[in-house]
Amino acid sequence: MTVAVLSGKGGAGKTFAAVNLAAAAGKAVYIDCDVEEPNGRLFWQPRGVTERPVTTALPVFDPEKCVGCRSCVDFCRFNALVYVKKAPMVFPEVCHACGGCALVCPQGAVGEQHRKVGVVEEGNRDQIHVVTGVLRTGEVSAVPVIRAALSAGLSRGDLTIIDCPPGSGCPVMESVREADYCLLVTEPTAFGLHNMAMVHQLCRLLGKPCGLLINREEAPYAPLEDYCAREGLPILLRIPYRRQLAQWGAEGAVAVRRDEALKAEFTRLLREIGGTAV
């Protein structure tokens, strides 16, 4: 079973929920797809870490074969190519490595080279296999690194918890594509509700069953309660605001390993998700 943990905004408690859900399971694969800010490893402190690069293909042009027909430039929908001084020039930052330029070139003048865009780290802590995608600073697209991290983690076949990126864009869609269930995490605020609603609609479009975890709750937030009732979104767990949880988080501690009552709540949550996933 694969559970994707996501929220519409950063800081809602997504990594907190994902890490503690995996820890409560006892044996699991944890995949950090928040590749721009992969903070899950700070809690796990995995051992025996291995690292492998993630690369994408970048077109290169043979000046001996290129006749300046501009077919490649006209084809590129990402505006990654421009014709300058009688030769195509590529902008690596916006190239999506689709290979279309090579397909449309009538002269066979387009080859490719590989460019490193990040790394995937793998290690273990107790019975948790930790997979971390790390995007290279300055890269525009996180998707290649997310795909590589998912490929490494999902191949193991164990219970898998995916810590998704914040927001509701392409990186999030890529992260939840293979999930059996989506656990949405929000805080009881107007901003939290607005962004959670966007990822909820995304999960619906993808046909994923969903449930909600409300984090740092001091009192029920009426607009959030109304949204869940109206949209049929079950509230699976409420985490009250506790200074102790914030302190443990600052220390890089896994909360369910210090609080048996909280561990029981996450264990119950995991069982409930298993019963509702398709």
PyMOL commands that set and color helices and strands:
alter all, ss='L'
color gray80, all
select helices_A, chain A and resi 14-25+40-44+71-75+100-104+143-154+170-176+190-205+222-231+243-251+255-257+260-276
alter helices_A, ss='H'
color red, helices_A
select strands_A, chain A and resi 2-6+28-32+47-61+81-84+87-90+110-125+128-135+160-163+181-186+210-217+235-240
alter strands_A, ss='S'
color yellow, strands_A
deselect
rebuild
show_as cartoon
